Amino acid sequence: MKIDAYLVNAFTFNGTGGNPAGVVLQADHLSDDEKLTIAKAVGFSETAFVSQDDEADFAVSFFTTTDEVDFCGHATLAAFSTLYQKGMISEGQYVQRTKAGLLAVTIAPDGEIIMQQKLPEYLGELGYEAVSELIGIDAAVLASTGFPVEVISTGLPDMVVPVPLGYLDRIQVNKDLLSDFCRKHGLVSLHAFELYDKDSEPTASCRNFAPLFGIPEESATGSASGALACYLTKHLGGEYSEGFTFEQGRAMNCTSRITAAVELKAHKITRVRVGGYAHELGLQQVFL
């Protein structure tokens, strides 16, 4: 059986950068084992599989090269951009069923894909000392930011780690220690960021590491960007009420651009959205 997998760069900036994902359309007949085989053959951090659904517009599942995950932001963007570019959907709002729940996806007139994420779950703070040995930055340096290390999920549990401006590119991840730490604490990734001045563009630069799931470093992470937007809203209040712009992938020479916004009511987050653009790279045929 021959399967067509579209290769798509998600969260591109002026047509460059981005994070590649595989996209398989009309995946209803594929088993989980077959999806994993395809994801391994594609070799990207995630591949999205789009199927029909009785209630939602689409059911979408996400596989890394090692396992299934509940949600993936950049693969969602890649999947809906592919559906749009192939003329299978037009601008407007759609609902995808994922293992993280039913989530809205909006196609803007200019082709931007804006994804709703789950409302944030704040899953606790972690000590600077424990995180320090994972990334090779002294605990006192991490503490100097005045921000905590916090685990937040808007679909996947990510560890949000603040570093002072100028330290992001100094991170040296111990992949074995980080994998063990994520396994022990039920985490998907470590998402580090350095915050710029309020009037700067972008809001922050980020790096994301998920070695437990076969991802040494990722150049654009939609789910963690939603978590970071909630983190900053919690710790900075409404200072960024017009939304956030995150840069990611600079250390990989693959700079990506991600937008994020939260809506508040009575100081509580009522909506989380992450957006960006995607470009198709090509097509890979996988034989099962």
ChimeraX attribute file (.defattr): number of C-alpha atoms within 10 A of each C-alpha:
attribute: neighborCount
match mode: 1-to-1
recipient: residues
	/A:1	6
	/A:2	8
	/A:3	16
	/A:4	16
	/A:5	23
	/A:6	23
	/A:7	23
	/A:8	27
	/A:9	27
	/A:10	35
	/A:11	35
	/A:12	23
	/A:13	17
	/A:14	10
	/A:15	13
	/A:16	16
	/A:17	23
	/A:18	29
	/A:19	28
	/A:20	27
	/A:21	29
	/A:22	32
	/A:23	32
	/A:24	21
	/A:25	18
	/A:26	13
	/A:27	18
	/A:28	13
	/A:29	8
	/A:30	14
	/A:31	10
	/A:32	13
	/A:33	11
	/A:34	12
	/A:35	24
	/A:36	20
	/A:37	18
	/A:38	26
	/A:39	29
	/A:40	18
	/A:41	16
	/A:42	23
	/A:43	15
	/A:44	18
	/A:45	26
	/A:46	32
	/A:47	34
	/A:48	29
	/A:49	26
	/A:50	23
	/A:51	19
	/A:52	16
	/A:53	13
	/A:54	8
	/A:55	11
	/A:56	15
	/A:57	16
	/A:58	20
	/A:59	20
	/A:60	26
	/A:61	26
	/A:62	26
	/A:63	27
	/A:64	25
	/A:65	21
	/A:66	16
	/A:67	16
	/A:68	19
	/A:69	18
	/A:70	14
	/A:71	25
	/A:72	26
	/A:73	27
	/A:74	32
	/A:75	31
	/A:76	30
	/A:77	30
	/A:78	30
	/A:79	28
	/A:80	28
	/A:81	26
	/A:82	22
	/A:83	16
	/A:84	16
	/A:85	15
	/A:86	10
	/A:87	9
	/A:88	9
	/A:89	15
	/A:90	16
	/A:91	14
	/A:92	11
	/A:93	15
	/A:94	17
	/A:95	17
	/A:96	25
	/A:97	22
	/A:98	20
	/A:99	15
	/A:100	16
	/A:101	13
	/A:102	18
	/A:103	15
	/A:104	18
	/A:105	22
	/A:106	20
	/A:107	21
	/A:108	14
	/A:109	10
	/A:110	8
	/A:111	17
	/A:112	18
	/A:113	27
	/A:114	24
	/A:115	29
	/A:116	24
	/A:117	27
	/A:118	22
	/A:119	19
	/A:120	22
	/A:121	15
	/A:122	15
	/A:123	13
	/A:124	11
	/A:125	13
	/A:126	15
	/A:127	13
	/A:128	18
	/A:129	14
	/A:130	11
	/A:131	21
	/A:132	18
	/A:133	16
	/A:134	19
	/A:135	21
	/A:136	13
	/A:137	20
	/A:138	13
	/A:139	15
	/A:140	11
	/A:141	15
	/A:142	22
	/A:143	17
	/A:144	11
	/A:145	14
	/A:146	12
	/A:147	17
	/A:148	18
	/A:149	23
	/A:150	19
	/A:151	26
	/A:152	24
	/A:153	24
	/A:154	26
	/A:155	24
	/A:156	26
	/A:157	23
	/A:158	29
	/A:159	29
	/A:160	27
	/A:161	25
	/A:162	25
	/A:163	24
	/A:164	17
	/A:165	15
	/A:166	9
	/A:167	14
	/A:168	21
	/A:169	14
	/A:170	12
	/A:171	16
	/A:172	12
	/A:173	19
	/A:174	14
	/A:175	18
	/A:176	12
	/A:177	16
	/A:178	22
	/A:179	22
	/A:180	14
	/A:181	18
	/A:182	21
	/A:183	13
	/A:184	9
	/A:185	11
	/A:186	13
	/A:187	21
	/A:188	21
	/A:189	28
	/A:190	28
	/A:191	24
	/A:192	23
	/A:193	24
	/A:194	19
	/A:195	20
	/A:196	14
	/A:197	10
	/A:198	11
	/A:199	8
	/A:200	10
	/A:201	13
	/A:202	17
	/A:203	20
	/A:204	20
	/A:205	23
	/A:206	30
	/A:207	25
	/A:208	25
	/A:209	25
	/A:210	21
	/A:211	22
	/A:212	20
	/A:213	21
	/A:214	16
	/A:215	18
	/A:216	16
	/A:217	21
	/A:218	22
	/A:219	27
	/A:220	31
	/A:221	30
	/A:222	28
	/A:223	25
	/A:224	30
	/A:225	30
	/A:226	33
	/A:227	32
	/A:228	31
	/A:229	24
	/A:230	27
	/A:231	21
	/A:232	16
	/A:233	23
	/A:234	13
	/A:235	12
	/A:236	11
	/A:237	12
	/A:238	15
	/A:239	11
	/A:240	16
	/A:241	12
	/A:242	11
	/A:243	17
	/A:244	22
	/A:245	21
	/A:246	22
	/A:247	23
	/A:248	27
	/A:249	22
	/A:250	17
	/A:251	15
	/A:252	13
	/A:253	10
	/A:254	17
	/A:255	20
	/A:256	28
	/A:257	26
	/A:258	25
	/A:259	22
	/A:260	24
	/A:261	22
	/A:262	24
	/A:263	17
	/A:264	13
	/A:265	8
	/A:266	6
	/A:267	11
	/A:268	12
	/A:269	15
	/A:270	13
	/A:271	16
	/A:272	21
	/A:273	25
	/A:274	29
	/A:275	27
	/A:276	25
	/A:277	25
	/A:278	29
	/A:279	19
	/A:280	18
	/A:281	13
	/A:282	11
	/A:283	14
	/A:284	15
	/A:285	14
	/A:286	15
	/A:287	11
	/A:288	10
